[in-house]
Amino acid sequence: MELFDNHKKLFTTATLLFVGLTWLVAISPAIRNQQNNKPLPAWKEPEQDVVKGKALFIANGCVACHTQQVRNVEMDKVWGSRPSLAADYAGISRTDFWRNTATLMGTERTGPDLTDVGNRQPSKDWNLVHLYNPRIVVKESVMPAYPWLFTIKKEPLEKDVVVNVPEAFLSKKEGKVVAKPEALYLLAYLQSLKQTSLPENKAVPGFLYPQQKKNAAGGSPAEEALADGQTLYAANCQACHQANGEGLPGAFPPLKGSPVVEGDNLELYVDIIMNGYDARQEYGAMPPVGTNMQFTEKEVTAIINYERSSWSNGAKNVTAEDIKKVMDVLQQKINTK
C-alpha cells in the first residue's frame, strides 16, 4: 500500500489518528465531566496553608498508602458518612501546568482512608505526635516517622508549637519538640479533609452490601451494647487513650482510674465526649469527637459503659435515657449562649 511506502502520509495519518483518539477518549470526556459536575454548594476554596500542606503530602509519598475515596460498599462506612461523589472532587484544580496530581484518590490502603479524617481525627496534638513518630500512638503502625518536620529546642519561643512527645521517644532529652512550618502545613491539610455536606433536598446515597450483625449465641442486650461500646471506643478514642486505657504520659490522659470516668458528674463526662476538653496544660486538647461524628445518646451510652467497666474501672452503668437528658441540657446551654 502506498500509505506504508510514503513516510509523510504514514506519520501524518498516525498523528491525526492519535490526536483524534486522544480527543475522543480523554479530552472530550474530561470537558463533559467538568460541565456536568460542579462543587457542592458547601464546598470552600482551600486556604494557602492547606495548599502548601497538600504539596508536602504529595512530596512525602503519602498518597501511596492512603486513599481519599469512600466507596459505596458497607465496609467503607467507617471512613465517611456517605459514599464519595464526583462533585466531591469537582473543585480540585491541577497541582500546576505539568502535573495533574489533583484528587489524590489513591489506589491502596496500607493506611486508613483520609476522606473525612478532619472530622474523624481533628486533634492537633494527636496529628503532630503521629507525624513525629506514629508508633507513639499506634504501636503496630508501619507508617514511617517524619522527624525532619520538627526541631528540638531547649527553650521554645512563645509562638512555637510544642509537641507533647513522651520522654521515652525523645532521642535528645535536653529540649522540647517543636513543629516546623512544614509540619503545620501538613496538619492544616489533614484537618481540612472533611466530607462536604450535601444540600438538604439531595438524597444521601446509601452503602451497598450491608453486613449482617451477628449476635453471639445467648448474648444478652447488655453484652451486645458493651461490644458496641468497645467498637466505638476503638474507632474514636483508642488512638489517644490507648487500648489499655492508660493514655500516653505527657500527651493524652488515662481513662483507667479516671475520676471523670468513675465519677457521678455525667454532665461533665458527656460534655467532654461531645464538645471536647482543654483545661489541662499537661495534656493536649481533646476535639469535639461526639459532635464531629454526630453521636446519638445510644452511642455515647455505649462508650461510657465500656469505659466504666474496663481496665479495672468499676463505676455503675448508665442508661440511654439518662444520657439523653444530659445531652438535651448541654444543647440548651449552647443554644442560650
C-alpha positions in Angstrom: 0.0 0.0 0.0 1.2 3.5 -0.9 0.4 4.7 2.7 3.1 2.4 4.1 5.6 3.4 1.4 5.2 7.2 1.9 6.6 8.1 5.3 4.9 11.6 5.2 1.5 10.1 4.7 2.1 7.4 7.3 3.2 9.8 10.0 0.5 12.3 9.2 -2.2 9.6 9.4 -0.8 8.2 12.6 -0.6 11.7 14.2 -4.2 12.5 13.2 -5.4 9.1 14.5 -3.6 9.7 17.8 -5.0 13.2 18.2 -8.5 12.1 17.3 -8.4 9.2 19.8 -7.0 11.5 22.5 -9.8 13.9 22.0 -12.4 11.1 21.9 -11.1 9.1 24.8 -9.6 11.7 27.2 -10.2 15.3 26.4 -13.9 15.2 25.4 -15.0 13.1 28.4 -13.0 15.4 30.8 -14.7 18.5 29.4 -18.1 16.9 29.7 -17.3 15.9 33.3 -16.4 19.5 34.1 -19.6 20.7 32.7 -21.8 18.1 34.4 -20.1 18.0 37.8 -19.8 21.1 39.9 -18.6 21.5 43.5 -21.2 21.1 46.2 -22.7 24.4 47.5 -21.0 24.0 50.9 -17.5 23.4 49.4 -14.9 26.0 50.3 -11.8 27.0 48.4 -8.7 25.7 50.3 -6.6 28.3 52.2 -2.9 28.8 51.3 -1.6 26.7 54.3 -3.8 23.8 53.1 -2.4 24.1 49.5 1.1 24.0 50.9 0.2 21.0 53.1 -1.1 19.2 50.1 2.2 19.7 48.2 4.0 18.2 51.2 1.5 15.3 51.3 2.4 14.6 47.7 6.2 15.1 48.1 6.4 12.7 51.0 4.5 10.0 49.1 1.6 9.8 51.5 -0.8 9.0 48.6 1.0 5.7 48.1 -0.6 4.4 51.4 -3.7 6.5 51.9 -6.8 6.8 49.7 -9.3 9.6 49.7 -12.4 7.8 48.3 -15.2 6.3 50.2 -16.6 3.5 48.1 -20.3 2.7 48.1 -19.8 -0.5 50.0 -20.7 -1.1 53.6 -17.1 -1.9 54.7 -16.2 1.7 53.8 -18.7 3.2 56.1 -16.1 3.8 58.8 -14.3 6.3 56.5 -17.2 8.7 55.9 -20.9 9.4 56.4 -21.7 8.6 52.8 -20.1 7.3 49.6 -18.0 9.8 47.7 -19.5 11.6 44.7 -17.9 13.1 41.6 -18.9 16.5 42.9 -16.6 16.0 45.9 -13.6 16.3 43.5 -15.0 18.9 41.0 -13.5 21.9 42.7 -10.0 20.5 43.0 -7.6 22.1 40.5 -4.4 20.8 38.9 -1.2 21.0 41.0 0.4 23.0 38.3 0.5 23.2 34.5 2.6 20.0 34.1 1.1 17.9 36.9 -2.5 16.7 37.5 -2.0 15.1 40.9 -5.2 16.8 42.0 -7.7 14.4 43.7 -5.2 12.1 45.4 -7.9 9.4 45.4 -5.1 6.7 45.7 -5.2 3.0 44.9 -4.1 1.3 48.1 -5.0 1.4 51.7 -1.9 0.4 53.6 -3.0 3.1 56.0 -6.6 4.3 56.6 -8.6 6.3 54.1 -8.4 10.1 54.8 -11.5 11.4 53.1 -13.1 12.5 56.4 -10.1 12.4 58.7 -10.6 16.1 59.5 -13.7 15.1 61.4 -12.6 11.6 62.5 -9.3 12.8 64.0 -9.1 16.6 64.1 -6.8 16.8 67.2 -3.8 19.0 66.5 -1.8 17.3 69.3 -2.5 13.7 68.1 -1.7 14.5 64.5 1.6 16.2 65.3 2.7 13.3 67.6 1.6 10.9 64.9 3.8 12.6 62.3 6.8 12.8 64.7 6.6 9.0 65.4 3.4 7.0 64.6 4.5 4.2 67.0 3.9 6.6 69.9 0.1 6.4 69.4 -0.3 3.2 67.3 2.2 0.6 68.4 1.6 -1.6 65.3 1.8 1.2 62.8 4.0 0.7 59.7 3.9 4.3 58.7 7.4 6.0 58.6 8.2 8.7 61.0 8.8 12.3 59.8 11.2 13.8 62.4 12.6 16.2 59.9 9.3 18.1 60.1 10.3 19.0 63.7 13.2 20.5 65.6 14.5 20.3 69.2 14.7 23.5 71.2 15.9 23.9 74.8 13.8 27.0 75.3 10.9 27.2 72.8 9.6 30.6 72.0 6.1 31.7 72.9 5.0 31.4 69.3 6.4 27.9 68.9 4.0 24.9 68.7 5.4 22.4 71.2 4.6 18.8 70.6 3.9 16.7 73.7 6.2 13.7 73.0 6.7 11.1 75.8 10.3 11.1 77.0 10.8 7.5 76.0 10.6 8.5 72.4 13.0 11.5 72.6 16.5 10.9 71.2 17.6 14.2 72.7 16.5 14.6 76.3 17.6 18.2 76.7 14.8 20.0 74.8 11.3 20.2 73.6 10.0 19.0 70.2 8.8 22.0 68.2 6.8 21.7 64.9 8.4 23.3 61.9 6.1 25.3 59.5 6.1 22.3 57.2 4.5 20.1 59.9 1.9 22.8 60.5 1.1 23.0 56.8 0.7 19.2 56.6 -1.5 19.4 59.7 -3.7 22.1 58.1 -4.2 19.8 55.1 -5.1 16.8 57.1 -7.6 18.8 59.2 -9.1 20.2 56.0 -10.1 16.8 54.8 -13.8 16.7 55.6 -16.7 15.4 53.6 -18.8 18.3 52.3 -22.4 18.2 53.4 -25.0 17.6 50.8 -27.8 20.1 50.1 -30.9 19.4 52.2 -33.0 18.4 49.2 -30.5 15.9 47.9 -30.9 12.3 48.9 -27.8 10.8 50.7 -26.6 7.8 48.7 -26.6 4.5 50.6 -23.9 1.9 51.1 -24.2 -1.4 49.2 -23.9 -4.9 50.6 -24.7 -4.2 54.3 -23.1 -6.6 56.7 -25.4 -8.6 58.9 -24.8 -8.1 62.5 -24.2 -11.4 64.2 -25.2 -11.7 67.8 -23.2 -14.0 70.0 -25.1 -17.2 70.9 -27.0 -16.4 74.0 -25.6 -12.9 74.1 -27.7 -10.5 76.3 -28.6 -7.0 75.2 -26.2 -5.7 77.8 -23.3 -7.7 76.4 -24.2 -6.6 72.8 -24.2 -2.9 74.0 -20.8 -3.4 75.6 -19.5 -4.9 72.4 -20.8 -1.8 70.5 -19.1 0.4 73.0 -15.8 -1.4 72.5 -16.1 -1.0 68.8 -16.9 2.7 69.1 -14.0 3.2 71.5 -11.6 1.5 69.2 -12.7 3.7 66.3 -12.9 7.0 68.0 -11.0 7.1 71.3 -8.3 4.4 71.3 -5.8 6.3 69.2 -5.3 8.8 72.0 -6.3 7.0 75.2 -4.8 3.6 74.0 -6.3 0.1 74.1 -5.4 -0.3 77.7 -7.0 3.0 78.8 -3.7 4.2 80.2 -3.2 7.1 77.7 0.2 8.5 77.0 2.2 10.3 79.7 2.7 13.9 78.8 0.4 13.7 75.8 -3.1 12.1 76.4 -4.7 11.4 79.8 -5.6 7.9 81.1 -9.1 6.7 81.4 -8.1 3.9 83.7 -8.9 5.1 87.2 -10.1 8.5 85.9 -12.2 10.4 88.3 -14.3 11.7 85.4 -15.0 8.1 84.1 -15.7 6.7 87.5 -17.4 9.8 88.9 -21.1 10.8 89.1 -20.8 14.0 87.1 -22.4 12.8 83.9 -22.8 16.3 82.6 -19.1 16.8 82.6 -18.4 13.3 81.1 -20.9 13.7 78.3 -19.7 17.3 77.6 -16.2 16.1 77.2 -17.2 13.4 74.7 -19.5 15.7 72.7 -17.7 19.1 72.9 -14.1 18.3 73.8 -11.9 19.4 76.6 -9.0 21.8 77.0 -8.4 22.6 80.7 -5.2 20.8 81.5 -1.8 22.2 80.4 0.0 18.8 80.8 -2.2 17.2 78.1 -3.3 18.1 74.6 -6.7 19.5 73.8 -9.4 16.9 73.1 -11.5 17.8 70.0 -15.4 17.5 70.0 -15.4 13.9 68.9 -19.1 13.2 69.6 -20.2 16.3 67.7 -17.9 15.7 64.8 -19.1 12.1 64.5 -22.8 13.0 65.3 -23.1 10.6 68.2 -26.6 9.8 69.4 -27.4 9.1 73.1 -27.1 5.4 72.4 -23.6 5.6 71.1 -22.5 7.9 73.9 -24.1 5.5 76.4 -22.2 2.5 74.8 -18.9 4.3 75.0 -19.4 5.4 78.6 -20.5 2.0 79.8 -17.5 0.4 78.1 -15.0 2.8 79.7 -16.7 2.4 83.1 -16.4 -1.4 83.1 -12.9 -1.7 81.6 -9.3 -1.6 82.9 -10.4 -2.3 86.5 -12.9 0.6 86.5 -15.9 -0.3 88.5 -18.5 2.5 88.1 -22.1 1.6 87.5 -23.6 1.6 84.0 -25.8 4.4 82.7 -28.9 4.3 80.6 -29.6 5.9 77.2 -32.4 7.8 78.9 -30.0 9.4 81.4 -27.6 10.4 78.7 -30.4 11.8 76.5 -31.4 14.1 79.4 -27.8 15.3 79.8 -27.4 15.9 76.1 -30.6 17.9 76.0 -29.3 20.1 78.9 -26.0 20.6 77.2 -27.7 21.6 73.9 -29.9 24.0 75.7 -26.8 25.7 77.2 -25.2 26.0 73.8 -28.4 27.5 72.3 -28.7 30.1 75.1 -25.1 31.3 74.7 
